[in-house]
Amino acid sequence: MTVQSVLIVGGGIGGLTLAAALGQRGIRSDVAELKAAESVYGVGIIQPGNALRALKSIGLMEPCLRAGFQVDEYRYYDADENLLASLWPLRVAGPDAPAMNMLPRPALHEILRSAAEKAGAKVRLGITIDELSQHENRVDVTFSNGEKSSYDIVVGADGIRSKVRQLTFGQEFAPRFTGHGVWRYTTRRPPELDFQGMYLGVGVKAGLVPLTMDTMYLLLVSNEPGNPRFEADQLGPLLAERMKPFKGVLAWLRQEVATARDIIYVPIEEVILPLPWHRGRVVLIGDAAHASSPHIAQGAAMAIEDAVVLAELLSQGTEIEEALSAFERRRFSRCKFVQDLSRKTGEDGNIDDPDLCSTRNDNIRRTFATPQPRPHELTLAEPI
Ligand SMILES: Cc1cc2nc3c(=O)[nH]c(=O)nc-3n(C[C@H](O)[C@H](O)[C@H](O)COP(=O)(O)OP(=O)(O)OC[C@H]3O[C@@H](n4cnc5c(N)ncnc54)[C@H](O)[C@@H]3O)c2cc1C
């Protein structure tokens, strides 16, 4: 059966990529985005080589590269800013593409939204769905404004707190707090910061990520037992407190952070949903299906890959059940690999026993004594 109409719930990274990829294959989609105005966090996003490769396949790598900052080197430091290792991630998107591209999230959003609209998708803001009812040949949808419509298929691309997941699979698969929180702050980029740097302390890790010629962002991952909530005006002093163990560039930045506004703190959560990710004609992609912790910067990459693969399968004219089952076969183990490795990387990065931290740092020094990619990049370089 040829799919002709798709409702994508959620106009984020996965949803807009899917709308663009489907439109390019001649499939019409409506995107229903809950937020009334585009208000993506002004922080950055890292696009590893496999994300660039997927974007390249739908003609969107170049605009991302133009909007971002390209990086080929990844460095580990200890908290005193001693270099532990320099790594050279794989150029998965081809010899002419960088290993990684970093760009501001609003810039990525704008690229994806305009690609979706150019490909014929109708992106509606300030709207969601209230009800879904499945029939043999269609899904009937009631929107939050009372409108009703029918589609061949509904895709839940509505992120970690997915309403489509709740409506289709129930409350059981709510996000799980991992014990860590992440702090982010965008500031001026010193010219020498042309690599991604990770700084490993005891019970805390930080990172510096170039974003544009002028800007970079600071990230810090802290252990936050009990999953506390913080007032916005406390974020500067609290982040500065957590930066105390670091010397060098982070100690210098700490002074600025103490009085800074625009610091974003989020608890790190993940969603573990076993297969199937679809019921009938409703399927989940991206964070709605498999939100991962951000420690290996692969969550958005997986959402983009999901979108490219799903668009390919839906355009092949096979039965919907067959296409959605094939989607899960192509995506589940890869997304699980990312989730598991990211969780482990988060645990290793925030060990709070000083002896174990020394052992971890020695291992990094030894393993990467000769410049090389990280082992997981070989897995993620495999075709999707
Ligand atoms: C701190 C942090 C840093 C990260 N850094 C990186 C990184 O560097 N690289 C990387 O690859 N990944 C990163 N990630 C992961 C990445 O942000 C997510 O995996 C990615 O955004 C998932 O895309 P998505 O489209 O599934 O969800 P989202 O991008 O969250 O989009 C979901 C959309 O659905 C909308 N929505 C929500 N509910 C509804 C509803 N009921 N109806 C309609 N619309 C709705 C939302 O408003 C949103 O626009 C990071 C995550 C975190 C938390």
The ligand as an SDF file (V2000), in Angstrom:
LIG
                    3D

 53 58  0  0  0  0  0  0  0  0999 V2000
   21.4340   18.3760   27.6960 C   0  0  0  0  0  0  0  0  0  0  0  0
   21.2550   17.6820   26.4020 C   0  0  0  0  0  0  0  0  0  0  0  0
   22.2120   17.8090   25.4160 C   0  0  0  0  0  0  0  0  0  0  0  0
   22.0730   17.1120   24.2080 C   0  0  0  0  0  0  0  0  0  0  0  0
   23.0330   17.2530   23.2630 N   0  0  0  0  0  0  0  0  0  0  0  0
   22.9330   16.5360   22.1300 C   0  0  0  0  0  0  0  0  0  0  0  0
   23.9390   16.6300   21.1280 C   0  0  0  0  0  0  0  0  0  0  0  0
   24.8920   17.4120   21.2690 O   0  0  0  0  0  0  0  0  0  0  0  0
   23.8110   15.8710   20.0020 N   0  0  0  0  0  0  0  0  0  0  0  0
   22.7550   15.0170   19.8260 C   0  0  0  0  0  0  0  0  0  0  0  0
   22.7050   14.3150   18.7920 O   0  0  0  0  0  0  0  0  0  0  0  0
   21.7660   14.9280   20.7570 N   0  0  0  0  0  0  0  0  0  0  0  0
   21.8300   15.6650   21.8800 C   0  0  0  0  0  0  0  0  0  0  0  0
   20.8400   15.5980   22.8080 N   0  0  0  0  0  0  0  0  0  0  0  0
   19.6420   14.7740   22.5380 C   0  0  0  0  0  0  0  0  0  0  0  0
   18.6750   15.5090   21.6200 C   0  0  0  0  0  0  0  0  0  0  0  0
   18.3690   16.7980   22.0910 O   0  0  0  0  0  0  0  0  0  0  0  0
   17.3920   14.7120   21.4820 C   0  0  0  0  0  0  0  0  0  0  0  0
   17.6860   13.3540   21.3510 O   0  0  0  0  0  0  0  0  0  0  0  0
   16.6190   15.1840   20.2520 C   0  0  0  0  0  0  0  0  0  0  0  0
   16.1930   16.5130   20.4140 O   0  0  0  0  0  0  0  0  0  0  0  0
   15.4350   14.2590   20.0130 C   0  0  0  0  0  0  0  0  0  0  0  0
   14.6960   14.7250   18.9190 O   0  0  0  0  0  0  0  0  0  0  0  0
   13.1210   14.4830   18.8990 P   0  0  0  0  0  0  0  0  0  0  0  0
   12.6420   15.0980   17.6480 O   0  0  0  0  0  0  0  0  0  0  0  0
   12.8300   13.0720   19.1900 O   0  0  0  0  0  0  0  0  0  0  0  0
   12.5800   15.3110   20.1410 O   0  0  0  0  0  0  0  0  0  0  0  0
   12.6040   16.8820   20.3430 P   0  0  0  0  0  0  0  0  0  0  0  0
   13.7160   17.5030   19.5910 O   0  0  0  0  0  0  0  0  0  0  0  0
   12.5120   17.0730   21.8270 O   0  0  0  0  0  0  0  0  0  0  0  0
   11.2570   17.3810   19.6800 O   0  0  0  0  0  0  0  0  0  0  0  0
    9.9950   17.0580   20.2040 C   0  0  0  0  0  0  0  0  0  0  0  0
    9.0340   18.1430   19.7390 C   0  0  0  0  0  0  0  0  0  0  0  0
    7.7230   17.7430   20.0800 O   0  0  0  0  0  0  0  0  0  0  0  0
    7.0370   18.8450   20.6520 C   0  0  0  0  0  0  0  0  0  0  0  0
    5.9830   18.2880   21.4980 N   0  0  0  0  0  0  0  0  0  0  0  0
    6.0810   17.8170   22.7560 C   0  0  0  0  0  0  0  0  0  0  0  0
    4.8960   17.3640   23.1840 N   0  0  0  0  0  0  0  0  0  0  0  0
    4.0260   17.5550   22.1580 C   0  0  0  0  0  0  0  0  0  0  0  0
    2.6500   17.2790   21.9830 C   0  0  0  0  0  0  0  0  0  0  0  0
    1.9090   16.7140   22.9530 N   0  0  0  0  0  0  0  0  0  0  0  0
    2.0850   17.6090   20.8020 N   0  0  0  0  0  0  0  0  0  0  0  0
    2.7930   18.1660   19.7990 C   0  0  0  0  0  0  0  0  0  0  0  0
    4.1020   18.4600   19.9310 N   0  0  0  0  0  0  0  0  0  0  0  0
    4.7170   18.1390   21.0910 C   0  0  0  0  0  0  0  0  0  0  0  0
    8.0990   19.6040   21.3910 C   0  0  0  0  0  0  0  0  0  0  0  0
    7.7000   20.9530   21.6190 O   0  0  0  0  0  0  0  0  0  0  0  0
    9.2680   19.4830   20.4160 C   0  0  0  0  0  0  0  0  0  0  0  0
    9.2550   20.5060   19.4630 O   0  0  0  0  0  0  0  0  0  0  0  0
   20.9440   16.2830   24.0050 C   0  0  0  0  0  0  0  0  0  0  0  0
   19.9740   16.1630   25.0000 C   0  0  0  0  0  0  0  0  0  0  0  0
   20.1240   16.8530   26.1860 C   0  0  0  0  0  0  0  0  0  0  0  0
   19.0660   16.6980   27.2410 C   0  0  0  0  0  0  0  0  0  0  0  0
  1  2  1  0
  2  3  1  0
  2 52  2  0
  3  4  2  0
  4  5  1  0
  4 50  1  0
  5  6  2  0
  6  7  1  0
  6 13  1  0
  7  8  2  0
  7  9  1  0
  9 10  1  0
 10 11  2  0
 10 12  1  0
 12 13  2  0
 13 14  1  0
 14 15  1  0
 14 50  1  0
 15 16  1  0
 16 17  1  0
 16 18  1  0
 18 19  1  0
 18 20  1  0
 20 21  1  0
 20 22  1  0
 22 23  1  0
 23 24  1  0
 24 25  2  0
 24 26  1  0
 24 27  1  0
 27 28  1  0
 28 29  2  0
 28 30  1  0
 28 31  1  0
 31 32  1  0
 32 33  1  0
 33 34  1  0
 33 48  1  0
 34 35  1  0
 35 36  1  0
 35 46  1  0
 36 37  1  0
 36 45  1  0
 37 38  2  0
 38 39  1  0
 39 40  1  0
 39 45  2  0
 40 41  1  0
 40 42  2  0
 42 43  1  0
 43 44  2  0
 44 45  1  0
 46 47  1  0
 46 48  1  0
 48 49  1  0
 50 51  2  0
 51 52  1  0
 52 53  1  0
M  END
$$$$
